[in-house]
Amino acid sequence: TRWMQTGNILAPMITHGIYSAVVLGHGLWKIQDHRRRLRQRVQEIRRSSDEL
């Protein structure tokens, strides 16, 4: 029964840890994606200003 109690404490912690890692990873990925799009947009603006 002692192992069951430890498992009951650990399981939510592990679940929370995985969830936090996924959320954090997704957030970082979105930031990277946003920066990449921003850079592409800046390059497009520079190209159009060169044509003018």
C-alpha positions as semicolon CSV with decimal commas, in nm:
position;residue;x (nm);y (nm);z (nm)
1;T;0,000;0,000;0,000
2;R;0,297;0,230;0,059
3;W;0,400;0,200;-0,307
4;M;0,044;0,285;-0,414
5;Q;0,050;0,602;-0,207
6;T;0,383;0,703;-0,361
7;G;0,241;0,630;-0,706
8;N;-0,062;0,846;-0,635
9;I;0,170;1,136;-0,551
10;L;0,411;1,077;-0,839
11;A;0,158;1,019;-1,118
12;P;0,007;1,372;-1,112
13;M;0,358;1,521;-1,084
14;I;0,478;1,325;-1,387
15;T;0,162;1,413;-1,581
16;H;0,202;1,780;-1,489
17;G;0,571;1,769;-1,587
18;I;0,493;1,624;-1,929
19;Y;0,208;1,871;-1,981
20;S;0,432;2,165;-1,885
21;A;0,707;2,046;-2,120
22;V;0,459;2,012;-2,408
23;V;0,308;2,356;-2,348
24;L;0,651;2,515;-2,313
25;G;0,782;2,339;-2,623
26;H;0,477;2,442;-2,826
27;G;0,515;2,803;-2,707
28;L;0,881;2,812;-2,806
29;W;0,797;2,659;-3,146
30;K;0,530;2,924;-3,208
31;I;0,778;3,201;-3,121
32;Q;1,034;3,055;-3,362
33;D;0,769;3,028;-3,635
34;H;0,657;3,388;-3,573
35;R;1,015;3,517;-3,597
36;R;1,068;3,328;-3,923
37;R;0,752;3,478;-4,077
38;L;0,851;3,823;-3,956
39;R;1,194;3,788;-4,120
40;Q;1,036;3,676;-4,449
41;R;0,799;3,974;-4,442
42;V;1,089;4,214;-4,384
43;Q;1,275;4,064;-4,681
44;E;0,966;4,106;-4,900
45;I;0,932;4,472;-4,794
46;R;1,299;4,530;-4,875
47;R;1,253;4,373;-5,220
48;S;0,950;4,587;-5,299
49;S;1,132;4,902;-5,180
50;D;1,426;4,814;-5,408
51;E;1,186;4,786;-5,703
52;L;1,048;5,131;-5,627
